[in-house]
Amino acid sequence: MPNVHLNDIDIHYLDEGDPRGAPVVFANSLGTNLHLWDAILPHLPASLRLIRYDKRGHGQTSVPPAPYAMGALVRDAEALLDHLNVRDCAFIGLSIGGLIAQGLAVKRLDLVRVMVLSNTAAKIGNKQIWQDRIETVRAGGIEALADATMQRWFSRDFLTKPELQTWRDMLTSQPDEGYIGCSAAISGTDFYTPTSGLRLPTLGIAGSEDGATPPDLVRETVDLIPGSEFHLMRRTGHLPCVEAPEAYAARLTQFLQETGHI
C-alpha cells in the first residue's frame, strides 16, 4: 500500500481499478480510514479509477500535533491529486470528507468535475459540541465516546448486528491526536458562503436515521448549489455505504452516468 510524502506528512492511499479510467476519489469520515469504502467498490463499474486515502491523523497517514485546520486537510487532498496527475475527478466525501470536497472544489475546480456530498453539511455542529468531544478524548481517549458515536452513526437495525463491533474497533483504533485535530478542523469550518458559489454537478446523499448530519442538514447544503440532486437512503444512518453498499453504489453509478463521468 503506497505512501507519499506531501505537505510534511506521509499520506497513505490506494489507487485501484482501471488506471486509464475516469478518476473517482473518496474521502472518509472522522474516526474511519479508507476501508470505509470497501463494501461498495465491488458494485462500481470496472472502468473507473478508484482512489482512496487516509486523511491526516487517521489510518496509516501521519499524525501531526493537533489542532488541524480545514485548509490543511484540503491542501493534503490537493497535493495528493496533483501527485497522481488527477484532473476532472468525481470527488465523493462523507462527513468531514464532504467538507474537504467543498473546500477543494472552491479552491481547485480543475481537479473536481462532479461532487458527491454524503452525510455532510457546509457547517457541522458548533464549537461547543466539538470542544466537548475534544475534551472527552483528551481525558479518556476515543474509547470514552465510542458508544455514543455508534448511536449517531448507525440505524437502529444495524446497532443490533455483530458487524457493529468492526466499526467500533475502527473508530477506537484511530489516533487520539488525529481525532482531536480533525475535530478542531470541523469546529472552525463554515462553508455556507463559498459552497453557495459553486457551479458543478452535485449529488447529496443522506441517511434517514443519521444522528450526526440529519437529512434536512444535508439537503440544506446541497440546495446551495444550483441544479444539485438529493437522495435519501432509508433505514440507514451516517455511513450508508456501510449499511447498504449495493444501493449506495447503484445511486453513485447512476449519478456518474447522468453526468457523463462514465
Sequence and secondary structure as in RCSB ss.txt:
>XXXX:A:sequence
MPNVHLNDIDIHYLDEGDPRGAPVVFANSLGTNLHLWDAILPHLPASLRLIRYDKRGHGQTSVPPAPYAMGALVR
DAEALLDHLNVRDCAFIGLSIGGLIAQGLAVKRLDLVRVMVLSNTAAKIGNKQIWQDRIETVRAGGIEALADATM
QRWFSRDFLTKPELQTWRDMLTSQPDEGYIGCSAAISGTDFYTPTSGLRLPTLGIAGSEDGATPPDLVRETVDLI
PGSEFHLMRRTGHLPCVEAPEAYAARLTQFLQETGHI
>XXXX:A:secstr
  EEEETTEEEEEEEEE TTS EEEEE  TT  GGGGTTTGGGS TTSEEEEE  TTSTTS    S   HHHHHH
HHHHHHHHTT  SEEEEEETHHHHHHHHHHHH TTTEEEEEEES  SS S HHHHHHHHHHHHHH GGGGHHHHH
HHHS TTGGGSTTHHHHHHHHHHS HHHHHHHHHHHHT   HHHHHT  S EEEEEETT SSS HHHHHHHHTTS
TT EEEEETT  S HHHHSHHHHHHHHHHHHHHTT  
